[in-house]
Amino acid sequence: MNTNGLKLPQAKREAAVKNILMILCMAACLATQAWADPSWKASLAVSEEYTDNAEEERGGHTDFVTSLIPSLGYRYEGGRALLESSYKGVWKHYARGTEDQEFDHDLNVHGLLDAWRSFLFLDVKDTYSLVNEDATRGERLEEDSGDDLVQRNRFTFSPFIAPRFGDRTETKLGYRYTNIWYDDDEYEKKSTHTGFVDVVHELTPTTSLLSGYSSTWEMSDEDGDLNRHIAYVGASYEYGEGSRVYAKVGPQYTRYSDNEESSTSLFWDAGWTHDFGSVLLDVTTGVTFEDDPETGQTYDRQYLTTRLTKEFQRTVVSAFVTLEDYEEQGDGYSKSRRKTEYSIDSGRRTYAGFSVRHELTSRLTGTVNAAYDLNDESSEDVKRWHAGIVFKYALAEDLDAELWYRYKDVSGDEDEEDNYTANRIGMLVRKTF
C-alpha cells in the first residue's frame, strides 16, 4: 500500500521541482507575441464508501473509507509556446484502521517552445503517476487498490529541428533524454538517450509515405546497459472523414553491453480508424517498450486493441478487446527476483470489456460497465473480473453527485489463498470551479 505520497527523499523532491520549473520557464520565455487567455479548470470532490474487503485479500475486513480528491487543469497557448498541465490527488482515510492513510498523486506537465522561426523546438514533459509494480498488468485501472502500485516519475527533454524540403516533405530530427525514478528506493532508476529522425512525404492530399530511424542508449543503476536501433518505412491513407489507415514496419536490433548478447526482431506500428456513421471502429497494433519496476528491466510489448463505439440519441455503447504479449530480455538482476543470469521471461494479457452510458433525464446519467482481465504467466494464471454501476446527478451547473457500486473478483490457479472478492458502495459530491 502506498503511504509515502508526501515523503519523497530530499534529492527526488528537488529533482521533481527542478523538472517542473524548467518546463514553466521554457514555456514562458520568448513568448513575445500575443497570448490567448489561459484556460483553467479545477474541482474538489469528497466521497464516502463502504467496503467488505478493505485490504483486498482473502478474509479481508470491512471498513469505511473517506476520500478527498482535488484536481486542477491549466492550458496556456501563444504564438510560440504552449504550456499545459493537469493534477489529481487522492487522499484516503480508513475509519477502522484496516489500512494506513494514503495520499497518491497524478501530475502531468508539458511545455513546447518554438525557439527559432518554426525550425528549432524544445519539448519538455514530466509525469508523476501511480503504475503497476508488474508491467505485465498493463495500465493501472481505477478499480485497483493501492496494493502492488508504486509512484513513478518520468521526465523527458527533447530538442529537435523540423526542416521542410519543398511543400510536401516534413522532417523531424532531434534528441530525447528520458529519466525514470520511483518514490521507493527499492526500485531501480533508469535513463535513456535517443537520437531520432522521422520523415513524412505527401504524395497526395490523402496519401503520405513515412520513414524513420532511432538509436537509443538505455542505462540503469543495476541492470546492464543496452543499445536499441529501429528503422522503419510505412504509409498513411485518409480515405474519408474520420477514416484513416496507417502502418510502419522495420527491423529492430538490440545489444546488451554486459553479457554481449544481442537480439533482432520486427518492429511495427499500425492502426485503422473507420467511421461507419453511427459506429466508430478503432484498431491499433504495434510494439512498445515498457519499464518494469519490479525487475528493473524493459519489456518488449506486442499489442492489438480493437474498440467499437455505437452512439444512439441518448445512449453510448462501447466494447473493447486488448491482447498483449510481454517479453523480458537481458542480463537481469533485481532486488525482488534476484536473477543473476541471462533470462527470457514472458507474459500474456487479455483484457476485454464493455460500458453502456444512458442519459435517463437531462440531469441524471447512468453507466454500467464490466471487464475481464487475464494475466497468463509462466508460473500461474490470474483472472480478474470487474463490474460496476454509476449514477451521476447534476445538482447545479458546477455541482454534481454520484452514487456507485463496484465489484471485483480475483482468482489464480496456483495459490487459492490469494483469491478474494471485494464489494464497494459509495457516494461522491464534486464542486467544479
PANUZA-623872 format. One record per residue (C-alpha): residue in one letter; x, y, z; residue number from 1. Coordinates in steps of 0.2 Angstrom, whole numbers, plus 5000, padded with zeros to 4 digits. Layout:
+-----+------+------+------+-----+
| res |   c1 |   c2 |   c3 |   n |
+-----+------+------+------+-----+
|   A |    X |    Y |    Z | NUM |
...
+-----+------+------+------+-----+
***
This chain:
+-----+------+------+------+-----+
| res |   c1 |   c2 |   c3 |   n |
+-----+------+------+------+-----+
|   M | 5000 | 5000 | 5000 |   1 |
|   N | 5007 | 5017 | 4995 |   2 |
|   T | 5009 | 5028 | 5011 |   3 |
|   N | 5023 | 5039 | 5006 |   4 |
|   G | 5014 | 5051 | 4994 |   5 |
|   L | 5022 | 5066 | 5004 |   6 |
|   K | 5038 | 5058 | 5010 |   7 |
|   L | 5049 | 5058 | 4995 |   8 |
|   P | 5068 | 5058 | 4998 |   9 |
|   Q | 5075 | 5076 | 4998 |  10 |
|   A | 5085 | 5073 | 4982 |  11 |
|   K | 5070 | 5067 | 4972 |  12 |
|   R | 5059 | 5081 | 4978 |  13 |
|   E | 5072 | 5093 | 4972 |  14 |
|   A | 5074 | 5084 | 4955 |  15 |
|   A | 5055 | 5085 | 4953 |  16 |
|   V | 5054 | 5103 | 4957 |  17 |
|   K | 5068 | 5107 | 4945 |  18 |
|   N | 5060 | 5097 | 4931 |  19 |
|   I | 5043 | 5107 | 4933 |  20 |
|   L | 5052 | 5124 | 4935 |  21 |
|   M | 5062 | 5120 | 4919 |  22 |
|   I | 5045 | 5117 | 4909 |  23 |
|   L | 5037 | 5133 | 4916 |  24 |
|   C | 5052 | 5144 | 4912 |  25 |
|   M | 5054 | 5137 | 4894 |  26 |
|   A | 5036 | 5139 | 4890 |  27 |
|   A | 5037 | 5157 | 4897 |  28 |
|   C | 5052 | 5163 | 4888 |  29 |
|   L | 5052 | 5171 | 4870 |  30 |
|   A | 5033 | 5172 | 4872 |  31 |
|   T | 5033 | 5190 | 4865 |  32 |
|   Q | 5018 | 5188 | 4853 |  33 |
|   A | 5000 | 5189 | 4859 |  34 |
|   W | 4995 | 5176 | 4870 |  35 |
|   A | 4977 | 5168 | 4871 |  36 |
|   D | 4968 | 5169 | 4888 |  37 |
|   P | 4974 | 5155 | 4899 |  38 |
|   S | 4961 | 5141 | 4902 |  39 |
|   W | 4959 | 5135 | 4920 |  40 |
|   K | 4948 | 5120 | 4927 |  41 |
|   A | 4948 | 5115 | 4945 |  42 |
|   S | 4937 | 5103 | 4955 |  43 |
|   L | 4936 | 5097 | 4973 |  44 |
|   A | 4927 | 5080 | 4977 |  45 |
|   V | 4923 | 5072 | 4993 |  46 |
|   S | 4917 | 5053 | 4994 |  47 |
|   E | 4912 | 5041 | 5007 |  48 |
|   E | 4912 | 5022 | 5004 |  49 |
|   Y | 4909 | 5006 | 5012 |  50 |
|   T | 4919 | 4990 | 5008 |  51 |
|   D | 4918 | 4972 | 5014 |  52 |
|   N | 4936 | 4969 | 5010 |  53 |
|   A | 4947 | 4985 | 5013 |  54 |
|   E | 4964 | 4975 | 5011 |  55 |
|   E | 4958 | 4966 | 4995 |  56 |
|   E | 4964 | 4949 | 5001 |  57 |
|   R | 4956 | 4933 | 5007 |  58 |
|   G | 4947 | 4936 | 5023 |  59 |
|   G | 4949 | 4955 | 5022 |  60 |
|   H | 4939 | 4966 | 5034 |  61 |
|   T | 4925 | 4979 | 5032 |  62 |
|   D | 4929 | 4997 | 5033 |  63 |
|   F | 4923 | 5015 | 5029 |  64 |
|   V | 4934 | 5025 | 5018 |  65 |
|   T | 4934 | 5044 | 5016 |  66 |
|   S | 4942 | 5051 | 5001 |  67 |
|   L | 4947 | 5069 | 4997 |  68 |
|   I | 4950 | 5072 | 4978 |  69 |
|   P | 4957 | 5089 | 4972 |  70 |
|   S | 4961 | 5092 | 4953 |  71 |
|   L | 4967 | 5106 | 4943 |  72 |
|   G | 4969 | 5108 | 4924 |  73 |
|   Y | 4978 | 5123 | 4915 |  74 |
|   R | 4982 | 5127 | 4897 |  75 |
|   Y | 4991 | 5142 | 4891 |  76 |
|   E | 4995 | 5144 | 4872 |  77 |
|   G | 5003 | 5158 | 4862 |  78 |
|   G | 5011 | 5161 | 4845 |  79 |
|   R | 5027 | 5152 | 4850 |  80 |
|   A | 5024 | 5142 | 4866 |  81 |
|   L | 5012 | 5130 | 4874 |  82 |
|   L | 5010 | 5126 | 4892 |  83 |
|   E | 4998 | 5113 | 4898 |  84 |
|   S | 4996 | 5104 | 4915 |  85 |
|   S | 4985 | 5093 | 4925 |  86 |
|   Y | 4985 | 5087 | 4943 |  87 |
|   K | 4974 | 5075 | 4953 |  88 |
|   G | 4977 | 5070 | 4971 |  89 |
|   V | 4968 | 5056 | 4981 |  90 |
|   W | 4969 | 5056 | 5000 |  91 |
|   K | 4961 | 5041 | 5009 |  92 |
|   H | 4957 | 5038 | 5027 |  93 |
|   Y | 4951 | 5021 | 5034 |  94 |
|   A | 4940 | 5024 | 5049 |  95 |
|   R | 4943 | 5007 | 5056 |  96 |
|   G | 4962 | 5007 | 5053 |  97 |
|   T | 4962 | 4992 | 5041 |  98 |
|   E | 4975 | 5002 | 5030 |  99 |
|   D | 4986 | 5016 | 5033 | 100 |
|   Q | 4980 | 5033 | 5026 | 101 |
|   E | 4985 | 5036 | 5008 | 102 |
|   F | 4990 | 5051 | 4998 | 103 |
|   D | 4993 | 5047 | 4979 | 104 |
|   H | 4996 | 5060 | 4965 | 105 |
|   D | 4994 | 5061 | 4947 | 106 |
|   L | 5003 | 5076 | 4939 | 107 |
|   N | 5007 | 5079 | 4920 | 108 |
|   V | 5016 | 5095 | 4914 | 109 |
|   H | 5020 | 5098 | 4896 | 110 |
|   G | 5029 | 5113 | 4888 | 111 |
|   L | 5033 | 5116 | 4870 | 112 |
|   L | 5043 | 5131 | 4864 | 113 |
|   D | 5046 | 5137 | 4846 | 114 |
|   A | 5063 | 5143 | 4850 | 115 |
|   W | 5068 | 5149 | 4832 | 116 |
|   R | 5057 | 5153 | 4817 | 117 |
|   S | 5047 | 5137 | 4817 | 118 |
|   F | 5063 | 5127 | 4814 | 119 |
|   L | 5070 | 5124 | 4832 | 120 |
|   F | 5059 | 5117 | 4845 | 121 |
|   L | 5061 | 5112 | 4864 | 122 |
|   D | 5049 | 5099 | 4871 | 123 |
|   V | 5049 | 5095 | 4889 | 124 |
|   K | 5037 | 5083 | 4899 | 125 |
|   D | 5036 | 5077 | 4917 | 126 |
|   T | 5023 | 5064 | 4923 | 127 |
|   Y | 5021 | 5058 | 4941 | 128 |
|   S | 5009 | 5044 | 4942 | 129 |
|   L | 5004 | 5028 | 4950 | 130 |
|   V | 5009 | 5012 | 4940 | 131 |
|   N | 5008 | 4994 | 4942 | 132 |
|   E | 5024 | 4986 | 4950 | 133 |
|   D | 5022 | 4972 | 4937 | 134 |
|   A | 5022 | 4979 | 4920 | 135 |
|   T | 5013 | 4964 | 4913 | 136 |
|   R | 4997 | 4970 | 4922 | 137 |
|   G | 4996 | 4984 | 4909 | 138 |
|   E | 4990 | 5002 | 4913 | 139 |
|   R | 4983 | 5004 | 4931 | 140 |
|   L | 4965 | 5003 | 4932 | 141 |
|   E | 4954 | 5014 | 4943 | 142 |
|   E | 4946 | 4999 | 4951 | 143 |
|   D | 4963 | 4993 | 4958 | 144 |
|   S | 4968 | 4997 | 4976 | 145 |
|   G | 4985 | 5004 | 4981 | 146 |
|   D | 4992 | 4987 | 4983 | 147 |
|   D | 5006 | 4982 | 4971 | 148 |
|   L | 5007 | 5000 | 4965 | 149 |
|   V | 5021 | 5012 | 4965 | 150 |
|   Q | 5023 | 5031 | 4961 | 151 |
|   R | 5034 | 5034 | 4946 | 152 |
|   N | 5041 | 5050 | 4939 | 153 |
|   R | 5046 | 5051 | 4920 | 154 |
|   F | 5055 | 5066 | 4914 | 155 |
|   T | 5058 | 5069 | 4896 | 156 |
|   F | 5068 | 5083 | 4887 | 157 |
|   S | 5069 | 5084 | 4868 | 158 |
|   P | 5076 | 5097 | 4857 | 159 |
|   F | 5073 | 5095 | 4839 | 160 |
|   I | 5073 | 5103 | 4822 | 161 |
|   A | 5059 | 5102 | 4809 | 162 |
|   P | 5066 | 5107 | 4792 | 163 |
|   R | 5054 | 5106 | 4777 | 164 |
|   F | 5060 | 5101 | 4759 | 165 |
|   G | 5048 | 5109 | 4747 | 166 |
|   D | 5029 | 5109 | 4751 | 167 |
|   R | 5027 | 5090 | 4753 | 168 |
|   T | 5041 | 5084 | 4764 | 169 |
|   E | 5042 | 5087 | 4783 | 170 |
|   T | 5057 | 5081 | 4793 | 171 |
|   K | 5059 | 5080 | 4812 | 172 |
|   L | 5077 | 5077 | 4818 | 173 |
|   G | 5082 | 5078 | 4836 | 174 |
|   Y | 5087 | 5071 | 4853 | 175 |
|   R | 5077 | 5064 | 4868 | 176 |
|   Y | 5083 | 5062 | 4886 | 177 |
|   T | 5072 | 5052 | 4897 | 178 |
|   N | 5074 | 5049 | 4916 | 179 |
|   I | 5064 | 5037 | 4927 | 180 |
|   W | 5063 | 5035 | 4945 | 181 |
|   Y | 5051 | 5029 | 4959 | 182 |
|   D | 5047 | 5035 | 4976 | 183 |
|   D | 5053 | 5019 | 4984 | 184 |
|   D | 5072 | 5017 | 4983 | 185 |
|   E | 5069 | 4998 | 4981 | 186 |
|   Y | 5065 | 5001 | 4963 | 187 |
|   E | 5079 | 5005 | 4950 | 188 |
|   K | 5082 | 5022 | 4942 | 189 |
|   K | 5084 | 5022 | 4923 | 190 |
|   S | 5089 | 5035 | 4910 | 191 |
|   T | 5089 | 5034 | 4891 | 192 |
|   H | 5097 | 5044 | 4877 | 193 |
|   T | 5089 | 5044 | 4860 | 194 |
|   G | 5093 | 5051 | 4843 | 195 |
|   F | 5079 | 5051 | 4830 | 196 |
|   V | 5074 | 5056 | 4813 | 197 |
|   D | 5056 | 5055 | 4805 | 198 |
|   V | 5051 | 5060 | 4788 | 199 |
|   V | 5034 | 5062 | 4780 | 200 |
|   H | 5032 | 5064 | 4762 | 201 |
|   E | 5015 | 5069 | 4755 | 202 |
|   L | 5011 | 5060 | 4738 | 203 |
|   T | 4993 | 5067 | 4738 | 204 |
|   P | 4982 | 5077 | 4750 | 205 |
|   T | 4976 | 5060 | 4757 | 206 |
|   T | 4992 | 5049 | 4755 | 207 |
|   S | 5009 | 5050 | 4763 | 208 |
|   L | 5025 | 5040 | 4764 | 209 |
|   L | 5033 | 5038 | 4781 | 210 |
|   S | 5051 | 5033 | 4786 | 211 |
|   G | 5062 | 5035 | 4801 | 212 |
|   Y | 5076 | 5029 | 4812 | 213 |
|   S | 5081 | 5030 | 4830 | 214 |
|   S | 5095 | 5024 | 4841 | 215 |
|   T | 5093 | 5023 | 4860 | 216 |
|   W | 5105 | 5020 | 4874 | 217 |
|   E | 5097 | 5014 | 4890 | 218 |
|   M | 5107 | 5015 | 4906 | 219 |
|   S | 5102 | 5008 | 4923 | 220 |
|   D | 5109 | 5008 | 4940 | 221 |
|   E | 5110 | 4989 | 4942 | 222 |
|   D | 5105 | 4980 | 4926 | 223 |
|   G | 5116 | 4981 | 4911 | 224 |
|   D | 5115 | 4995 | 4898 | 225 |
|   L | 5108 | 4991 | 4881 | 226 |
|   N | 5108 | 5000 | 4864 | 227 |
|   R | 5092 | 4998 | 4853 | 228 |
|   H | 5091 | 5003 | 4834 | 229 |
|   I | 5075 | 5004 | 4825 | 230 |
|   A | 5072 | 5008 | 4806 | 231 |
|   Y | 5055 | 5009 | 4798 | 232 |
|   V | 5046 | 5013 | 4782 | 233 |
|   G | 5027 | 5015 | 4780 | 234 |
|   A | 5012 | 5024 | 4773 | 235 |
|   S | 4996 | 5033 | 4778 | 236 |
|   Y | 4980 | 5035 | 4769 | 237 |
|   E | 4965 | 5045 | 4774 | 238 |
|   Y | 4950 | 5039 | 4763 | 239 |
|   G | 4936 | 5048 | 4771 | 240 |
|   E | 4931 | 5060 | 4785 | 241 |
|   G | 4936 | 5051 | 4802 | 242 |
|   S | 4943 | 5036 | 4792 | 243 |
|   R | 4961 | 5033 | 4791 | 244 |
|   V | 4974 | 5018 | 4790 | 245 |
|   Y | 4992 | 5019 | 4793 | 246 |
|   A | 5007 | 5007 | 4795 | 247 |
|   K | 5025 | 5007 | 4800 | 248 |
|   V | 5037 | 4992 | 4799 | 249 |
|   G | 5055 | 4988 | 4800 | 250 |
|   P | 5069 | 4979 | 4809 | 251 |
|   Q | 5074 | 4981 | 4827 | 252 |
|   Y | 5091 | 4977 | 4834 | 253 |
|   T | 5096 | 4977 | 4852 | 254 |
|   R | 5113 | 4974 | 4860 | 255 |
|   Y | 5116 | 4971 | 4879 | 256 |
|   S | 5133 | 4978 | 4884 | 257 |
|   D | 5136 | 4967 | 4900 | 258 |
|   N | 5133 | 4950 | 4893 | 259 |
|   E | 5137 | 4954 | 4874 | 260 |
|   E | 5120 | 4946 | 4869 | 261 |
|   S | 5110 | 4953 | 4855 | 262 |
|   S | 5093 | 4951 | 4848 | 263 |
|   T | 5084 | 4955 | 4831 | 264 |
|   S | 5065 | 4956 | 4829 | 265 |
|   L | 5052 | 4965 | 4820 | 266 |
|   F | 5045 | 4982 | 4824 | 267 |
|   W | 5028 | 4989 | 4819 | 268 |
|   D | 5016 | 5002 | 4822 | 269 |
|   A | 4999 | 5002 | 4813 | 270 |
|   G | 4981 | 5007 | 4815 | 271 |
|   W | 4964 | 5008 | 4807 | 272 |
|   T | 4950 | 5020 | 4811 | 273 |
|   H | 4934 | 5019 | 4801 | 274 |
|   D | 4918 | 5030 | 4804 | 275 |
|   F | 4903 | 5020 | 4799 | 276 |
|   G | 4891 | 5035 | 4804 | 277 |
|   S | 4884 | 5029 | 4820 | 278 |
|   V | 4898 | 5016 | 4824 | 279 |
|   L | 4916 | 5020 | 4826 | 280 |
|   L | 4929 | 5006 | 4824 | 281 |
|   D | 4947 | 5009 | 4830 | 282 |
|   V | 4960 | 4996 | 4828 | 283 |
|   T | 4979 | 4998 | 4834 | 284 |
|   T | 4993 | 4986 | 4835 | 285 |
|   G | 5012 | 4988 | 4837 | 286 |
|   V | 5027 | 4986 | 4848 | 287 |
|   T | 5032 | 4997 | 4863 | 288 |
|   F | 5044 | 4996 | 4877 | 289 |
|   E | 5038 | 4996 | 4895 | 290 |
|   D | 5049 | 4998 | 4910 | 291 |
|   D | 5045 | 4985 | 4924 | 292 |
|   P | 5048 | 4992 | 4942 | 293 |
|   E | 5048 | 4975 | 4949 | 294 |
|   T | 5063 | 4968 | 4939 | 295 |
|   G | 5071 | 4985 | 4933 | 296 |
|   Q | 5071 | 4978 | 4915 | 297 |
|   T | 5062 | 4983 | 4899 | 298 |
|   Y | 5048 | 4973 | 4891 | 299 |
|   D | 5045 | 4971 | 4873 | 300 |
|   R | 5026 | 4973 | 4872 | 301 |
|   Q | 5017 | 4967 | 4857 | 302 |
|   Y | 4998 | 4973 | 4857 | 303 |
|   L | 4982 | 4973 | 4847 | 304 |
|   T | 4967 | 4983 | 4853 | 305 |
|   T | 4950 | 4984 | 4845 | 306 |
|   R | 4937 | 4996 | 4851 | 307 |
|   L | 4919 | 4998 | 4844 | 308 |
|   T | 4908 | 5013 | 4849 | 309 |
|   K | 4890 | 5015 | 4845 | 310 |
|   E | 4881 | 5031 | 4848 | 311 |
|   F | 4862 | 5032 | 4850 | 312 |
|   Q | 4852 | 5048 | 4854 | 313 |
|   R | 4854 | 5046 | 4872 | 314 |
|   T | 4865 | 5031 | 4874 | 315 |
|   V | 4883 | 5027 | 4871 | 316 |
|   V | 4889 | 5009 | 4870 | 317 |
|   S | 4907 | 5004 | 4869 | 318 |
|   A | 4916 | 4987 | 4869 | 319 |
|   F | 4935 | 4983 | 4868 | 320 |
|   V | 4947 | 4969 | 4867 | 321 |
|   T | 4966 | 4971 | 4870 | 322 |
|   L | 4979 | 4957 | 4868 | 323 |
|   E | 4996 | 4960 | 4875 | 324 |
|   D | 5012 | 4949 | 4874 | 325 |
|   Y | 5027 | 4954 | 4885 | 326 |
|   E | 5045 | 4948 | 4883 | 327 |
|   E | 5059 | 4952 | 4895 | 328 |
|   Q | 5077 | 4950 | 4889 | 329 |
|   G | 5094 | 4954 | 4896 | 330 |
|   D | 5106 | 4951 | 4909 | 331 |
|   G | 5094 | 4953 | 4924 | 332 |
|   Y | 5097 | 4957 | 4942 | 333 |
|   S | 5084 | 4964 | 4953 | 334 |
|   K | 5081 | 4966 | 4971 | 335 |
|   S | 5064 | 4957 | 4970 | 336 |
|   R | 5068 | 4942 | 4959 | 337 |
|   R | 5087 | 4941 | 4962 | 338 |
|   K | 5090 | 4935 | 4944 | 339 |
|   T | 5109 | 4933 | 4940 | 340 |
|   E | 5110 | 4925 | 4923 | 341 |
|   Y | 5103 | 4929 | 4906 | 342 |
|   S | 5085 | 4925 | 4905 | 343 |
|   I | 5069 | 4927 | 4895 | 344 |
|   D | 5053 | 4929 | 4904 | 345 |
|   S | 5036 | 4931 | 4895 | 346 |
|   G | 5018 | 4935 | 4900 | 347 |
|   R | 5002 | 4937 | 4890 | 348 |
|   R | 4987 | 4948 | 4895 | 349 |
|   T | 4969 | 4948 | 4888 | 350 |
|   Y | 4958 | 4962 | 4893 | 351 |
|   A | 4941 | 4964 | 4887 | 352 |
|   G | 4925 | 4973 | 4892 | 353 |
|   F | 4911 | 4985 | 4888 | 354 |
|   S | 4902 | 5000 | 4895 | 355 |
|   V | 4884 | 5007 | 4892 | 356 |
|   R | 4881 | 5025 | 4896 | 357 |
|   H | 4862 | 5031 | 4896 | 358 |
|   E | 4855 | 5048 | 4899 | 359 |
|   L | 4840 | 5045 | 4910 | 360 |
|   T | 4835 | 5063 | 4911 | 361 |
|   S | 4843 | 5080 | 4907 | 362 |
|   R | 4851 | 5079 | 4924 | 363 |
|   L | 4853 | 5060 | 4928 | 364 |
|   T | 4865 | 5049 | 4919 | 365 |
|   G | 4868 | 5030 | 4922 | 366 |
|   T | 4883 | 5020 | 4917 | 367 |
|   V | 4886 | 5001 | 4918 | 368 |
|   N | 4902 | 4993 | 4914 | 369 |
|   A | 4911 | 4976 | 4916 | 370 |
|   A | 4928 | 4969 | 4911 | 371 |
|   Y | 4938 | 4953 | 4911 | 372 |
|   D | 4957 | 4954 | 4914 | 373 |
|   L | 4968 | 4938 | 4912 | 374 |
|   N | 4986 | 4938 | 4915 | 375 |
|   D | 4994 | 4922 | 4909 | 376 |
|   E | 5012 | 4920 | 4915 | 377 |
|   S | 5024 | 4905 | 4916 | 378 |
|   S | 5020 | 4902 | 4934 | 379 |
|   E | 5002 | 4905 | 4935 | 380 |
|   D | 4986 | 4912 | 4928 | 381 |
|   V | 4977 | 4926 | 4937 | 382 |
|   K | 4959 | 4931 | 4932 | 383 |
|   R | 4951 | 4947 | 4937 | 384 |
|   W | 4933 | 4952 | 4935 | 385 |
|   H | 4927 | 4970 | 4937 | 386 |
|   A | 4909 | 4976 | 4936 | 387 |
|   G | 4901 | 4992 | 4942 | 388 |
|   I | 4887 | 5004 | 4940 | 389 |
|   V | 4887 | 5023 | 4942 | 390 |
|   F | 4873 | 5036 | 4943 | 391 |
|   K | 4878 | 5054 | 4941 | 392 |
|   Y | 4866 | 5068 | 4945 | 393 |
|   A | 4869 | 5087 | 4941 | 394 |
|   L | 4863 | 5096 | 4957 | 395 |
|   A | 4868 | 5113 | 4948 | 396 |
|   E | 4879 | 5119 | 4934 | 397 |
|   D | 4895 | 5117 | 4944 | 398 |
|   L | 4890 | 5104 | 4957 | 399 |
|   D | 4886 | 5085 | 4954 | 400 |
|   A | 4884 | 5070 | 4965 | 401 |
|   E | 4887 | 5051 | 4961 | 402 |
|   L | 4881 | 5035 | 4968 | 403 |
|   W | 4891 | 5020 | 4963 | 404 |
|   Y | 4894 | 5001 | 4966 | 405 |
|   R | 4910 | 4991 | 4961 | 406 |
|   Y | 4913 | 4973 | 4962 | 407 |
|   K | 4930 | 4964 | 4960 | 408 |
|   D | 4934 | 4946 | 4959 | 409 |
|   V | 4952 | 4939 | 4959 | 410 |
|   S | 4957 | 4921 | 4957 | 411 |
|   G | 4973 | 4912 | 4952 | 412 |
|   D | 4977 | 4893 | 4948 | 413 |
|   E | 4992 | 4892 | 4959 | 414 |
|   D | 4988 | 4898 | 4977 | 415 |
|   E | 4969 | 4898 | 4982 | 416 |
|   E | 4974 | 4909 | 4997 | 417 |
|   D | 4977 | 4923 | 4985 | 418 |
|   N | 4959 | 4923 | 4979 | 419 |
|   Y | 4947 | 4935 | 4985 | 420 |
|   T | 4931 | 4946 | 4981 | 421 |
|   A | 4928 | 4964 | 4986 | 422 |
|   N | 4912 | 4974 | 4985 | 423 |
|   R | 4912 | 4993 | 4987 | 424 |
|   I | 4897 | 5006 | 4988 | 425 |
|   G | 4899 | 5024 | 4990 | 426 |
|   M | 4893 | 5042 | 4987 | 427 |
|   L | 4903 | 5057 | 4980 | 428 |
|   V | 4900 | 5075 | 4978 | 429 |
|   R | 4910 | 5086 | 4967 | 430 |
|   K | 4912 | 5105 | 4965 | 431 |
|   T | 4919 | 5112 | 4949 | 432 |
|   F | 4927 | 5129 | 4949 | 433 |
+-----+------+------+------+-----+
***
